[in-house]
Amino acid sequence: MKQDPHIEESTSRHAATPGNNILSLLLKFVVPAIISVGLCWILFRDDSLAEMLEIIKTKCDFVWIALTLIVSAFSNVFRAMRWGIQLEATGIKCKFSELLYSIFGTYAVNLVFPRLGEVWRTGYIANRQDANFGTVFGTMIADRFADLITGLLFTAATIFVGHSAISAFIHKYPDGYEKLMSAASSPWLWCALGIMAIIIILVLKYVRNNFINRLRNFGQELWDGFSSIATMKHKWMWLLWTLLLWGAYLGQMYLSFLAFPFTREILANNGFTPILICFTLGTIAMGIPSNGGIGPYQLAIIFGLMFYAPISDGSIATKAFELDSKAFANLILTSNTLLTIILGLWTFAAIALGKKKAHLPE
């Protein structure tokens, strides 16, 4: 694998500093774990696990869950094919198996070490193809940037389509909405962000020292990989894989709604809007640093379903609906997590077996 010695030196020097090392470990592993455990405790501390399991056992149609997992597996295939087009634009041609292993492995690693999955898949492809790490990493950033843009489009569509349900919920709980809008519209927040951006630009443009030069070189490599999205061939195929990828994601939520009676009723009474709301909230939640979305994802799905809760808070019907929602959210995330673990174990076993065969004498 090609690697810039300056970057390697800078990385090792940074890692050698105990304070930086401890802070990095805290941010990468401890904080996401606290978020996952803390949110799960807040969400489910007053609920009986036995009751949720009974709801899943008696009310869930597992055929739809099985179909959801099949679609989930195919979404990984679509992502692998899309990333392959971006890599090819930089001159890196990967086997389909390598692309698929990189995606399966990414999600498996993220379950244990949040956000390191992307680094792992970059290193895996760079190693297999003897390619520059920074360039491959840039294509990965472009891949995630495309997801960001798509997610923003879904968010805009959700606000437009689901404005009536969102408006009703805001009127029901005005305090939380007012606090959120107050924080988002604070001039101090936007001034601070603007000043930070200006400082970073000035430092990168005018400061000349070894560290900044190495950072600038690495940034150029990132840009080479990122800009591949503009120069790549087969743009229409890339767009097709993107549509299939996000169509599969949305399809998973639709199939999940068919698995429970109460979500089928929501679907029958409100059309496709509840699916779009839950899907968009779940997508945003997956961006929060946590172990595989555990905690934030359930909270987002429950929150989306509560838009359609019957009667008012505190009623027996609402409490039953809330428990059904928690069972639904937990089953969806748990089943997908198990699939991720299975595909991850298969991936790492296949990679290890491939290395072993490569070292066998002919």
C-alpha positions in Angstrom: 0.0 0.0 0.0 1.4 3.4 -1.0 1.6 5.8 1.9 2.9 9.3 2.3 5.9 9.1 4.7 5.1 12.6 6.0 1.6 11.6 6.9 2.9 8.4 8.5 5.4 10.4 10.6 2.8 13.0 11.6 0.4 10.2 12.6 2.9 8.4 14.7 4.1 11.6 16.4 0.5 12.5 17.2 -0.2 9.0 18.5 2.9 9.2 20.7 1.4 12.0 22.8 -0.4 10.5 25.8 -2.9 13.3 26.1 -3.9 13.2 22.5 -4.1 9.4 22.6 -6.4 9.4 25.6 -8.6 12.1 24.1 -8.8 10.2 20.8 -9.8 7.0 22.6 -12.5 8.9 24.6 -14.0 10.5 21.5 -13.9 7.4 19.3 -15.0 4.7 21.7 -16.1 5.9 25.1 -18.4 8.8 24.1 -20.4 6.7 21.5 -20.8 3.9 24.0 -22.1 6.4 26.6 -24.5 7.8 24.0 -25.8 4.3 23.1 -26.1 3.0 26.7 -27.4 6.3 28.1 -30.2 6.6 25.5 -31.2 3.0 25.8 -31.4 3.4 29.6 -33.5 6.6 29.3 -35.8 5.0 26.7 -36.4 1.7 28.3 -35.8 2.0 32.0 -39.5 2.0 32.8 -40.4 -0.7 30.4 -40.5 -4.5 30.8 -38.3 -6.4 28.4 -40.7 -9.4 28.8 -43.6 -7.2 27.6 -41.8 -6.0 24.5 -40.7 -9.6 23.7 -44.3 -10.7 24.1 -45.5 -8.0 21.7 -42.9 -9.1 19.1 -43.7 -12.7 19.6 -47.5 -12.4 19.3 -47.9 -9.4 17.0 -45.0 -9.5 14.5 -45.2 -11.1 11.1 -41.6 -12.3 10.7 -42.0 -12.9 7.0 -41.8 -9.1 6.5 -38.8 -8.9 8.7 -37.1 -11.5 6.7 -37.8 -9.6 3.5 -36.5 -6.5 5.1 -33.2 -8.2 5.8 -32.9 -9.4 2.2 -33.4 -5.9 0.9 -30.9 -4.7 3.5 -28.3 -7.1 2.2 -28.9 -5.9 -1.4 -28.5 -2.3 -0.3 -24.9 -3.2 0.6 -24.4 -4.6 -2.9 -25.7 -1.4 -4.4 -23.4 0.7 -2.3 -20.4 -1.4 -3.3 -21.2 -1.1 -7.0 -21.6 2.7 -6.7 -18.3 3.1 -4.8 -16.6 0.9 -7.5 -17.5 3.5 -10.1 -15.9 6.3 -8.1 -12.7 4.3 -7.4 -12.4 3.5 -11.1 -12.4 7.2 -11.9 -9.1 7.4 -9.9 -7.6 4.5 -11.8 -8.4 1.9 -9.1 -10.2 -1.1 -10.4 -11.5 -3.5 -7.7 -13.0 -6.9 -7.9 -16.6 -7.1 -6.9 -15.8 -9.4 -3.9 -13.3 -6.7 -2.6 -15.9 -4.0 -2.9 -18.5 -6.2 -1.2 -16.1 -7.2 1.6 -15.2 -3.5 2.2 -18.9 -2.5 2.7 -19.8 -5.5 4.9 -16.7 -5.0 7.0 -17.3 -1.3 7.4 -20.7 -1.7 9.1 -19.3 -4.6 11.3 -16.4 -2.5 12.5 -18.6 0.5 13.2 -20.6 -1.7 15.6 -17.6 -2.0 17.8 -15.5 1.1 16.9 -17.9 3.9 15.6 -16.6 5.8 12.5 -13.5 3.5 12.2 -15.3 1.4 9.7 -14.8 4.0 7.0 -11.1 4.1 7.8 -10.9 0.2 7.7 -12.6 0.0 4.3 -10.2 2.7 2.9 -7.2 0.8 4.2 -8.5 -2.5 3.0 -9.0 -1.3 -0.6 -5.7 0.8 -0.6 -3.8 -2.3 0.6 -5.4 -4.7 -1.9 -4.9 -2.3 -4.8 -1.5 -0.9 -3.7 -3.2 2.5 -3.9 -2.7 5.8 -2.2 -4.7 5.9 1.1 -5.6 9.5 0.8 -7.0 9.1 -2.7 -9.1 6.1 -1.7 -10.2 8.0 1.4 -11.3 10.9 -0.8 -13.6 8.6 -2.8 -15.1 7.3 0.5 -15.7 11.0 1.5 -17.4 11.6 -1.8 -19.5 8.4 -1.3 -20.6 9.8 2.1 -21.1 13.3 0.7 -23.5 11.8 -1.9 -25.4 10.2 1.0 -25.5 13.6 2.8 -27.0 15.3 -0.2 -29.6 12.6 -0.7 -30.5 12.7 3.0 -31.0 16.4 2.9 -33.3 16.0 -0.1 -35.3 13.4 1.9 -35.5 15.8 4.8 -36.8 18.6 2.6 -39.4 16.2 1.1 -40.4 15.0 4.6 -40.9 18.5 5.8 -43.0 19.3 2.7 -45.1 16.1 2.7 -45.4 15.6 6.5 -45.9 19.3 7.5 -49.4 18.7 8.9 -48.3 15.8 11.2 -45.2 17.8 12.3 -47.2 20.9 12.9 -49.7 19.0 15.0 -46.9 17.5 17.1 -45.2 20.9 17.5 -48.4 22.4 18.9 -48.7 19.5 21.2 -45.2 20.0 22.6 -44.3 23.7 22.0 -41.6 24.1 24.6 -39.1 21.7 23.0 -39.6 23.2 19.6 -39.0 26.8 20.9 -35.8 25.8 22.6 -34.5 24.1 19.5 -35.3 27.0 17.2 -33.8 29.4 19.7 -30.5 27.5 19.7 -30.4 27.1 15.9 -31.1 30.8 15.3 -28.5 32.1 17.8 -26.2 34.7 16.2 -23.4 33.6 18.5 -23.5 30.1 17.1 -23.3 31.2 13.5 -20.6 33.8 14.3 -18.5 31.2 16.0 -18.8 28.8 13.1 -17.9 31.6 10.6 -14.8 32.6 12.6 -13.7 29.0 12.9 -14.0 28.5 9.1 -12.1 31.8 8.3 -9.2 30.8 10.7 -8.9 27.3 9.2 -8.8 28.8 5.6 -6.2 31.4 6.6 -4.0 28.9 8.4 -4.1 26.4 5.4 -3.4 29.2 2.9 -0.7 31.3 4.6 1.0 29.3 7.3 4.1 27.4 6.2 5.5 24.7 8.4 6.0 20.9 8.1 2.7 19.9 9.8 0.6 22.3 7.7 2.4 21.3 4.5 1.7 17.6 5.3 -1.9 18.4 6.1 -2.2 20.4 2.8 -0.7 17.5 0.8 -3.1 15.0 2.4 -6.0 17.4 1.7 -4.9 17.4 -2.0 -5.0 13.6 -2.0 -8.5 13.7 -0.4 -9.6 16.2 -3.1 -8.3 13.9 -5.9 -10.4 11.1 -4.6 -13.4 13.4 -3.8 -13.4 15.1 -7.2 -13.5 11.7 -8.9 -17.3 12.1 -8.7 -17.1 14.8 -11.3 -14.7 13.1 -13.7 -15.9 9.5 -13.4 -17.3 7.6 -16.3 -20.7 5.9 -16.2 -22.4 8.8 -14.3 -25.8 7.4 -15.2 -24.9 4.0 -13.7 -23.7 5.8 -10.6 -27.0 7.6 -10.4 -28.9 4.4 -10.9 -27.0 2.7 -8.1 -27.7 5.7 -5.9 -31.4 5.4 -6.6 -31.4 1.7 -6.0 -29.4 2.2 -2.7 -31.8 4.7 -1.3 -34.8 2.9 -2.7 -33.7 -0.2 -0.8 -33.3 1.9 2.4 -36.8 3.3 2.0 -38.2 -0.1 1.0 -36.8 -1.6 4.3 -38.9 0.9 6.3 -42.0 0.1 4.2 -41.6 -3.6 4.7 -41.0 -3.1 8.4 -44.3 -1.2 8.7 -46.1 -4.2 7.2 -44.8 -6.5 10.0 -47.0 -5.1 12.9 -50.7 -4.5 13.1 -50.4 -1.0 14.6 -48.0 0.2 11.9 -50.2 -1.3 9.2 -53.0 0.8 10.6 -50.9 3.9 10.6 -50.0 3.2 7.0 -53.7 2.6 6.0 -54.8 5.8 7.7 -52.0 8.2 6.7 -50.5 6.8 3.5 -46.8 6.9 2.8 -46.0 10.0 5.0 -45.3 8.1 8.3 -42.8 5.9 6.5 -41.0 9.0 5.1 -41.0 10.7 8.5 -39.6 7.6 10.3 -37.1 6.9 7.5 -35.8 10.5 7.5 -35.5 10.7 11.3 -33.8 7.3 11.4 -31.3 8.4 8.7 -30.4 11.5 10.7 -30.1 9.4 13.9 -27.5 7.1 12.2 -25.3 10.2 11.8 -25.0 10.5 15.6 -21.8 8.9 16.9 -22.9 5.6 18.6 -22.3 1.9 18.3 -24.2 1.0 15.1 -27.0 3.5 15.8 -28.0 1.8 19.0 -29.9 4.3 21.1 -30.3 7.2 18.7 -32.0 5.1 16.0 -34.7 3.7 18.4 -35.3 7.2 19.8 -35.8 8.6 16.2 -38.2 5.8 15.2 -40.3 6.0 18.4 -40.4 9.8 18.0 -41.6 9.5 14.4 -44.3 7.0 15.3 -45.5 9.1 18.2 -46.7 11.7 15.7 -49.6 9.2 15.1 -50.2 8.2 18.7 -53.9 8.0 19.7 -55.5 10.4 22.1 -53.4 12.4 24.6 -50.4 11.6 26.8 -51.0 9.6 29.9 -53.9 7.6 28.5 -53.9 3.8 28.4 -54.1 3.8 24.6 -51.1 6.1 24.3 -49.0 4.0 26.7 -49.8 0.8 24.8 -49.0 2.6 21.5 -45.7 3.7 23.0 -44.8 0.2 24.1 -45.7 -1.1 20.6 -43.4 1.6 19.1 -40.5 0.6 21.3 -40.9 -3.1 20.5 -41.0 -2.2 16.8 -37.9 0.0 16.9 -35.9 -2.5 18.9 -36.8 -5.4 16.6 -35.9 -3.4 13.5 -32.5 -2.4 14.8 -31.8 -5.7 16.5 -32.5 -7.7 13.3 -30.4 -5.4 11.2 -27.6 -5.6 13.8 -27.6 -9.4 13.7 -27.4 -9.3 9.9 -24.5 -6.9 10.1 -22.7 -9.2 12.5 -23.3 -12.3 10.4 -22.1 -10.6 7.2 -19.1 -9.1 9.0 -18.0 -12.5 10.4 -18.4 -14.0 6.9 -16.4 -11.1 5.4 -13.5 -11.3 7.9 -13.4 -15.2 7.6 -13.3 -14.9 3.7 -10.5 -12.3 3.9 -8.5 -14.4 6.3 -9.0 -17.5 4.2 -7.9 -15.6 1.1 -4.7 -14.5 2.8 -4.0 -18.1 3.9 -4.5 -19.4 0.4 -2.2 -16.6 -1.0 0.6 -17.8 1.3 0.3 -21.5 0.5 3.1 -22.9 -1.7 2.2 -23.8 -5.2 
